[in-house]
Amino acid sequence: MSNRRQFIRQTAAFGLTAGLLPGFAAAPVPAQQREGNDTHDPADEDRGSTEFHVAVNGDDSNPGIRAAPLRTIQRAADLAQPGDTVTVHEGVYRERINPPRGGESDSKRIVYQAAPGEKVVIKGSEVIKDWVHVQDDVWKVVLPNTFFGSDNPYRELIRGGWFDPKDREHHTGAVYLNGHWLDEADGIDKMFDPPDATPLWFAHVDRRNTTIFAHFRGVNPNEQTVEINVRWAVFYPEKPHCNYITVRGFTMQQAATQWAPPRAEQVGLIGTHWSKGWIIEDNAISYSRCTGITLGKHGDEWDNNRKVSIFIEYARRAHARGWNRDTIGSHVVRNNTISHCEQAGIAGSLGAVFSQITGNTIHDIHVRRLFTGHEMAGIKLHAAIDVEISRNRIYRADRGIWLDWMTQGTRVTGNLLHDNGPREDLFVEVSHGPYLIDNNLFLSDRSLADWSQGGAYVHNLFAGSITRRPDKRVTPYHLAHSTEIAGTSDIAGGDNRFYNNIFIGAEGQKRGLSVYDNSELPLQTGGNVYLNGAEPYAKEANPLVLAGMDPGLKLVEEDGRTVIQFDGFPGLDNASTTLVTTGLLGRARIPELPFEKPDGSALAVNTDYLGKPRCREKPSPGPFERPGTGPVSLSVWEPEHETRKERP
């Protein structure tokens, strides 16, 4: 049994009080109410849906009605049955919610929601007072280890597959001053170095106590709000297969999350834990030590086992755990703001299949770079089978979107990516397709890293460089719209389609599609436009090359909107474009499958980034249909996104 599981079961033995860790102090719940989806009382079939209310002035012995609310969200979770709603009222709740069950279907789910118009904050941290001054700006506090139970974030090291600690230790704990975290020092001696611009913290754990040292520049921490990570998640079910849960409208912050590698159970500040049918919407998620939202893998004895070939064997083992459309995935993650996570904003290995990730703002991901590894991105998915990633804004991330292994049936459409780096806006790794990348704004210095084949890139704006390479790793591909493995192959490189894109060059940099001139497999191309020195694919027929045209592209913020401005694209009507359809794109070479919708029907890229219909006879190249030839200013992101209107 893991330390985390022991913590859940043993907390009562540590004598934690409601004031200390309210998430673990709910009143006892009858055994039949603690069970998960695998238990069902026939009497529940006749019960109507119930709304449980939670308020900071409530009591867990109350019935949970509006006039007599519960105190903790966990108590409401213990009581809620399929079809019920948990409404949480304004205030700060310091607990980890461990839902013991989910709903039964999309129409009979369990809904957790903030009361309309009320700000509800759920934190994995505790406020700490009684700091003692040591010297200069250094203060300390001493806490008994029983404060944390058996899972002490200041003892637990960040670890896992593809994690690189940069030759030092990192812990899952964190210290926050007035809501913003300090950096962890790599030794107690650093706490007494001459003051610099980066406040630090350091912890020492002995047999009985945890001593935390912290820099508080020019302030008395006992007169400020100082918090420390205590819980390893905010909303995460201990059991897998807690299906059909909605989490809506919360501010969720400050969790001691562990590294979320692809070959282990992935725990986020909020996570679905190998389940189906969650809706995570309209939340503000921030300050996760590693990852914000996880749509991830189950845990088992093979977690982080390097003796197992990555994903070929893991995928086979996942099938034995119900990895199919009927059991796993089909989540909706929409209209959330996700920030200040040092691994990923959203991560999902195997468990994100058939899902939709749309309308989210993701920023400040892996920007401190105290550690590194190979799992950092705004969105990082393994096995993004039939996943839609649409209308998201991702910026100030180490990498924007990373699709790794088994990207098939995936569509990345209408996203705004900018100011990401040092890596790319989009990285597609060792996948065979088919997948569609359309109507995106790739505005960072590096637009695309292509270590795959079988992709279709349509009506995008590439303002940065493109790199590509073959790969000798042998990776799976699948039957159409299925998790069943059809075969394996290495990556020869090429077999991509590039239609109706705009590429913008830059002085001293090689940009455009000429990087594919020597690819083993040929490209399909047409209707592409190359500006300001960007170079076409050598075998492309009739590219439109406007070598001297610099569109003067820039993003500006106006009245809460993000606006793209450019000087117009005179001459774009000369591009040899055609409407992009399933028929035009053909079949990806390795899986021998067409580019089509998840339901198997034919697709057509017949609207632009803004939802405007495209001309069927001769659509405009790039993401905007008929943008104009003079100075152009278009709103490309607004806080109230259109997907809010589409909610069922």
N, C-alpha and C positions, 0 to 999 in steps of 0.2 A: 504494500500500500504506500502511495506517495506521501510526502510530507503534507501536501495540500489536502489530500483526502483525510489524513490524520487530523489536520487542523480543524476541518469541518466537524468531525465527530468528537474531538476532544476538547473543544472550546469550553464547554460547560465545566470541565474539570479544572480549568484555570481560573474560574471564578470571575470571568469578565462581566462587567455590569453594563446595563443599558447605556449609561453615560459614556462608557469607554468604547465599546464596539457594538452599537445597537443592531447591526446586521446579524450578529450571532446571539442576540439576547431575546429573540422572540419567545412568546409563551409556548409551552409544549403543544405539539400537534398530534392528534391520534394517528396511529400507524397507517390506517387506510388513506389518510390525507397526505402522508409523506411519500407515497408511492408515485411512480411516474406514469407514463402513458400505458404501461402494460397492465394496469388495474382499472376496472370499470365497474361501478355499482349500477345495476340495472335501474335502481330507483332514480338515478340521475337523468334517465331518459325523459322523465316527466317533469323535471324541475325547470323552471324558467331561468333565464340568464339573471345574474346578480351583479350589481355594481358595488364593489368594496371601496370605501374612501379611506385615505391615509392622510394624516395631518401631524405637524410637529407638536401640536397640543393634544394629540390623541392618546389612546391607551390600548395596548394589545389585548386587554381583556374585554374591550368593547366589541359590539357586533359588527362594526365597520360601516354603519349607515352614515349618511351625511351629518346627522346631528350627533353621532357618537362614533367618530372615526377611530381607526387603528393608529398605532404610533409608527410601526415599521412597515416598509414595503415587503420585507421578507414574510411577515405574518400574513399579509394579504396574499402573497404568492402561495403560502402553504394552504390557504383556504380556497383559492380560485380553482374552478373547474372549467372544462371546455364550454365556451360561450360566455364566460364572465369577463368583466372589465374591472381593472384596478385603476382608480383615479387618485392621483397623488396631488396634494395641494401645496401651496407655496411654502418654501423653506429649504433648508439644507439638511440632507439625510446622509449620514456617514455609515454606510453599510455595503455589504456585497450581497446582491440578490442572487439566490441559487434556486431558480424555479424547479420544483419537483416534478412538474408535468407541463405538457403543452396542450394545445387544442386537438380537435379530431379531424378538422378539415379547414379549408380556406374560409368557409362560411361559419364555422364553429371554432374560432380560435380563442386564445386568451390574450386580452389586450391590456397592456400597461401604458398609461398615458398621463402626462401632466395635465392638470385641470386647465381648461382653455383660458388663456390670458394670464396665467400664473407662472412664475419662474420657479422651477423645481430643480435643485442641484443635488446630485448624488455623487459623493466623493469616496474614494478609497483611502483617504488620509484622515489623520486626526490633528486637531490643534494642540500644540505643545507650548506650555508656559514653563516657568521656573528655570529659565536659562540662567546660567551663572557666568559672569564675566571672567575670562582667563587672562588675556592681555591684548592690547591694541583693539582690533576689530574681531577678535576670536572669542566666542562664547561656547559653552558646552551644556549639555543636559544628560543626566543619567537616568535610564529607564530600566526597570526589571525585565528580564527576558520573558517573563510570563505575560507582559503587556502584549507581546506578539504571538503567543502560543508557540506551536512547534515549527512555524514557517516564518522565520525572522528575515525580513527583506534586507537587513544589514549584515546578515550572515550569508544569505543565498547569493551565489555568483550568477551573473548572466552567462549562459552557456548554451550549446546546441550546435547542430550541424551548420556548417558554413558561417559560423560566427568567428570573428577575428578580434581578440581583445587588445591588439597592439601592444603586446608584451607587458600587460598590467592587469589588475583585477578591476572588475566592475560589478556592482551589486544592484539588485532590483529596487533598493530603497531610493529615496530622493528627499530633499529638503526644499521647501518653498517659502519664499518671503513675499508676502502680499500677492500671492497667486502665481508667481513665476519661479521656476526652479533654479537652484544653484548647480554648479558642476561638481562632480565628485573628484576629490583630490586622489592622486595615486600614492599617497603616503602622508603620515601625520606630520612629517617635517615640512611639507608644502604649506601647511596651515600657518606656519610661522615665518614664511618667506616675506620679503618686503611686499607691501600691498601692491596689487595690480588691478587691472580693470575687470577681472573675472572672479567674483566671489565663489568660494569653494566650501565643500563640507567633507567630513571624513568620519567614519564610524569604527569603533573598536568593540568587539563582542567577546566577553569572557564567559565563564560558566554561569554567572548569575545576572550580569548587567550588560546593557548596551549603552555605550557612551558615544554621543554624537557631538562632534565639534563643527562649528559653522562660522563663516565670515558674515558679519552683518555690518556693512560699511556705513558708519556714521549714525547708526540707529540702535536703540535698545530693543531687542527682539521681544521683550515682555510687554512692550507698548505697541507692537505690530502684530499682524496675523502671520504666524509661523506654523506651517503644517508639515507633516512627514508621511511618506507612504507607509501604510499598514497592511492593506489588503491587496491580494494578487490579482484581483479583478473587481469590477463594479457590477456587471450583470453577466453572469456566465453559469450555465447549468452544470452541476457535477456529473449528471448522467447524460449520455448521448440520447438521441431520438426524442428530445422534447420538442415536438413539432408545432407548427402553426402558432407562433407567438408574435405579437406586435409590440414594439417598443417605440413610443412616440413622444416627442416634444420635450425631452429632458436635456439638461446640461449635466454631462458626466465627465468627471475629471479625476486625475491623480491616482494612478494605479501602479502597483509594483509588478508589472507584467514581465514574464520571462520571454526570452528570444523565441520566436515562432518559426521554426525551421520546417521545411516541407516534409520531412520524414518523421514527424512526431506530432502529438496532439498540440494544436495551436490555440493558445489562450490569449485573448485580447482584453482590452479594457471592457469591451462588450464582445461576446462571441456566441456562435450558434451551436458549437460542439456537435458536429456530425448529426445533423438533423435536416428537416425539410420545412419549407414554407414560412420562414420568418419574414416579417416586414420591420425594417429598422429605418425610421423616417423622422425628419424634422428635429434631429438632435444636434447638440453641440458637444463634440467629443474631443478632449484635449488632455495633454500631459500624461500620456502613457509612456512608461519607461521604454517599451519596445513598440507595440502595435495597438492601434486604435480599435478597429473592428476585425474580427477573424471569422471567416466562413470555412473553417478548417477541418483537418483530418481528425479521425479518432485516435485515441492513444492505445498502445499495446506494448507487449514485451519487445517489439522490434523498433521502438522509438529511438531515433538517432543511431541506429545500428549500421555502421559503415560496411559490414560484411554483406549486406543486402544490396544488390544492384539498384540504384536509385530509380524508383517509380515503376520499372517493369515488374519487379516482384512486389513492390508496394501496391501497385494497381491491382495485381492479382489478389493480394491479401484483402484489399478494400472490397473486392467483389464479394468475398465471404462475409463482409460486414455490411452488406446491403447497398453497395455502391451502384445505384441505378436511378433512373428517373422517378420511379415510384416511391423511393425511400429517402433520397438525399438531394439537397440543393433546392432549386426553384425559389431562392430567396429574392427579396426586393430590398435594396439599400438605396434610399433616395432622399434628396434634399437635406442631407446632413452637412454640417461643417466639421471637418476633422483636421486637427492641427497639433503641432508640438508632440510628435511621436518620433522616437529615434530609430525605429526600424521601418515601419510602413504605416500608411494611413489605413489601408484595407489589405488584408492578406488572406489567401485561401488556397490550401492544397487539397485537391480532390473534392472538397466539400462545397465548392462554389458552382458546380455544374448546373446548367439550365437557369442561371440567375440573371437578374437585371440590376446593374449599378448605374444610377442615373441622377443627374441634377445635383451632385455633391460638390462642395467646395473643399479642396484638400490643399493644405499649404504648410510650410515649415516642417518638413519631414526629413529627418536625418541631417539636420543643419549644424548640430554641434560637433559631430564626427569624432567624439572621444573614443569610440570603438568603430569597427567597420565589419564587413562581411559581404555576403552575396544575396541578401534578401531585402534590400532597401529600395523602396519606391513609394510613390503616392498610392498606387494600386499594384500589388504583386500577386499574381495568380499562377498556380500550376493546374493544368488540366482545365482550361477555361472552355469546356465543351458547351456549345450553344449558349454562351454568355453574351449578353448585350452590355456594353460599356458606352454610355451615351450622355451627352450634354453635361459633362463634368468640367469643372475648372480646377486645374492642378498647377501650382506654382510654388517656387522656392522649395522644391523637393530635390533630393539627390538624383532621382530619376523619376520621370512622370509615371508611365505605365510600363510594367514588365510582365509579359506573357511568356511563361516558361514551361516547356514540355506540353505536348498534347493540346495545343491550341487548334481547335477544330469546330467549325460552325460558329465561330466567334464573330461578333460585329462590334467594331470600335467606330462610333459615329458621332459627329457634332460636338467634339470635345475641344476645349480651349486649354492649351498647354503653353506656358511661357515662363521665362526666368528660372528654368530648371537647370541643374548642373551640379557637378561637372559632367554628369552623364546625360543620356538622351531623354527626349520627350517620350519616345516609344522604343522598347526593346522587345523583339520577338525572337525567342531562343528555341532551337532544335525542335521545331514543329513542322508538320507536313501539310497543314491546311486541310480543307479550304477555310479561309477566314477573310473577312472584308474589313478594310480600313477606309472609311469615306467621310468626306465633309469635315475634316478636322483642321484646326489651326495649330500647326507645329511651329512655334515662334522662338524657341530657344536656339542657342548656338549649334546644338546637335539635335537634329530632328529624329533620325531613325538609325538604330542598329539592327541589321537584319542578319541573323544567324539561322535562318529558316528557309522554307520554300513553300510554294503553294498559296501565296497571299495575293489579294487583289487590293490595290491602292488607287482610290478613285476620288476625284474632285477635292483633293487636299491642297493646302498651302504649306509648302516646305520652305521655311525661311532659314533653315540651318543645314548642316552637312548630313550626308548619308554614308554609313559604313556597312560593309557586308563581308561575310566570310562563310565558306563551307565548314562543316563540322563532322568529324568521324564518329562521334557518339551515335550509337544505335538507339533510337527512341520509338515509342509506339505511335500508331495511328489506329483509328476506330471505325467500326461500322457507322453508317450515317445516323446522326442524332442519338448516339448511344455511348455508354461507357465501355461496351464490349470491345476488346482489343482485336483488330483485324490483322495486324502484322506489325513489323518493325523495319526501320530503314535508317541509314545515316543521312546526312544532309549534303547533297552534291552542290546545292546553291543555284539560285535562279528559279525558274518556273513560276515567276511572279507576273502579275498584270499591273501595268501602270497606265491608267486612262484619265485624261482630262485634269491633270494636276498642274499646279503652278510651282516652279522651283525658282528661288531667288538666290543668286550668287553673292559672293563677298570677295573683296580683294585679298589675294594671297591664299585663298582656300578653294579646294576642289569640291564643287557642289553639283547636284544634279544626278542623272542616271548613268553617267559615264563610268562609275565604279562597277557597273555590271558588264562592261564590255567583254571581259574574259570569263564570265561565269560559265560553268559547265552546261547548265540548262538555259535555254533562251528565255527571254522575256516576251510577253505580249504588250505592245504599247500602241498608243494613239491619242491624239488630241492634247498632248502635253505642251506646256509653255515654259520657256527657259529665259529668265531675266538676269540682267546684270552679271553676265559671265557664267551662269550655270550652264552645264554641258549635257547634251542629250545622250541617250544610249546610241551606240554606233550603228546598230541595225534598225533604228527607229525610222519609219517612213513618215515624211512630212512633219517633223517637229517644228513648232513655231519658236524661233530663236530671236529674241530681242536683246542683243548683247549689251547695248548701251543704256537700257532702261532700268533705272533704280526707282522703285515705287515709293521710297521714303516711308516705309512702313513703321508705325509706332502704336503703342497702346497707351491710352490716357484714362484717368478716372474722372467721371463727370456725374455729379449728383447721385452718387452711389452706384452708378453704372460703369461698366468697363467698355470703352469705345475703341475700335480700331480705326485708325486714320491712314490714308495713303493718297497718293497723287492721281490715282486712277490708272487704268490699264488700257490705253488706246491701242488698238490693233488686235485685241483679243478675239474679235469676231472672225479673224483670219485663221484661228485654230481649227484643225480638222477633227472636230469632236463628233461624237455620236452618243445616244442614250445608252447607258451601261445597264445591261440586263444579264440574267442567268445565261441566256443563250450566247451572248458575246463573250462572257468570261470562260466558258467551257468547263473543263474538269481539272482539278488539281491532279498532278501526275501520279504521285505515290498512292494516295488512297483511292484514286479514280472516282472522285465524288464531285458533283456540281456545287457551285456557289448558289445557295438557296436559303430560304427562311427556315427557322427551326421546325416548322410544321411540314416541311418538304415542298412547299409551294415556291413558284418562281418569284424572284425579286427584281426590282428595277430601282436604280438610284434616281428617283424622279422628283425629289425635293432637295433644297439646298440647306446650308447650315442654319438658316433662319426659318426653315419650314416653307419657304416659297417654292411653288411648283416650278420645275425645270421645263424648258422648251424641249418637246419630244423630238423635233427634227434636228436641232443643233443647240444643245445646252451650252452654257458658258463654262469655260474651264475654271478650275478653282472652286472654292467653297461657296461663293456668292453668285447667284444668278443675276445677270445684267447689273453689275454694281455701278456702272457709269464710267465715263472717261475723264471727268474732271476731278477735283479734290473730293474725296469720299470720306464720310464719317458714319460708321455703323455701330450700333450698340450690340455687343457680342456676349454680354453677361449682365444680368440683373439679379439682385437678391431674391426677389419673388419670381422664381423660375416657373416656366409654363407647366412643368410636370406636376406641380401642386394641384392643378385643375383636373388632372387625369386620375386622381386617387379614387379607388372604388369606395 
